[in-house]
Amino acid sequence: MKKWFKRCAVPMMVLASSVMLLTGCQTGTSNGSKQQEITVWSFTDEAGYAIEKFEEKYPDIKVNFVNIPGNFYLTKLKSALQTRSKAPDVFMIENANIREMIDVPYLENLSPPPYNADELIKEQYPFVQANEKDSEGNVRAIGYQGTPGGIYYRRDLAKEYLGTDDPEKVSAQIDTWEKIFAIGEKVQEQSGNKVHALANWNGIANSYDGIPWVKDGKLVIDPTYMKVLDLVREARHRRVLAEYEDGSAGYAASMQKGEVMFYPAATWGLQFTFKANAPDTEGLWGLAHGPSSFSSGGTYIAMYNQSDRKDAAWKFIEFYNFNHEFLTGLAKDQDYFTSNMVVNDQLADSLTSAYLGGQKHFEFFSEAAKQVPVYERTKYDGIINTDIYRNLLQLYLNGDIETKEDVVKRIKRDVRLRFPELDVEQE
């Protein structure tokens, strides 16, 4: 403190005529106010770009970012919110967990003033808005990621086996699973089993992601799930699948080597799947519409209702979702497709991807996003789909469960055991 005083002390005569010198000796922000700090938690590190741009716009707010990867994120988050022990001011929630968390009594209600989120989210796609409100209709989390899906395809393989790599012409040739399976049989035979239409059955199942399993407290098995059982077994029987497990070394290598023609995936697949696994294949990819419109994944952002820094926390949430200048930069710099329709539509006609052979990918996804079905999901859907149905689907595909009727029985049994509060029809 003494050193500071000596450095900044000046004669009163000089002080009266040199306000700038005194200002230069002050600490903190330019107006002398103390810098605010907020803590943000996430299960990925993708928020780094947003934090950098946010701090540039709001130099009086410092963001302390905590990345907690892996399966323990949700457990740690719930514990921190419940105990108020070092709880974050702002936190991300994965799409798979959003309905499980949306009614938890630690999420700030963003509908009333000063937030007025109901008006802001009108800029977002309906399928995103469907997950942002709790059971009472209040906005509790805001999804900043747009995740419509399409079919990424290798242009070189499309030219060889389909006679064209034009996205519209390819789309016309793969608008049903029967067409894809027929192509799969052809390329498998002609390539000597070196090329397949699909990497695995997940591409089929993911094309119907989000269909609810529960309505009004009752288990409802949508017929589409039974259709998927037929499709995956047929795909294996006709040797359409390369049988690579998602995330495996073989799955990653197949993209680089050109061993699979079609990969159904969402917007984020461009950065985090294809560019990451096949960086040397720029220009060899395209996007086509497939048999169904779907969305996969997504990330939502919420505020802790016990935070002492709600004003700064809201500025961060609002910036991440609705600041058009930032979102435009995010889209251009990182090929990031946002949930904001206004921004995406403005970019649709001009933004292209060199990785996708110069295709207007924002135009593609803007169209696809408006076709995604809007579902009223519940907190049970993610767990039933992932932990029960997907496991039984694999058993059915392998022949460990012989009939679809047996799959249904197992679904009902496992749901009763996992969620005894649900109404499950007896056999």
Protein Blocks (a to p, Z undefined) as FASTA:
>chain_A
ZZmmmmmgccfklmmmmmmlmmmmpgcjfkopacdddddddfbfklmmmmmmmmmmmmmb
ccdddddedjklmmmmmmmmmnopopafbdcddfklmmmmmmpckbccfkbccklmmmmm
mmpcfklmmmmpcfkopafbdcfbdcbdcddddfklmmmmnopabfklmmmmmmbfklmm
mmmmmmmmmnoopacfbfblmlmmmmmghiafbeghiacddfklmmmmmmmmmmmmnopa
goiaehiaklmmmmmnopafbdcddfklmmmmmmmmmmmlghiaccdddfbdcdeejddd
dddfkbcklmmmmmmmmmmmmmmklmmmmmmmnopacfblklmmmmmmmmccfklnopaf
klmmmmmmmmpccddddfklmmmmmmmmmmmmmmmmnopambfklmmmmmmmmmmmmmmm
bccddZZ
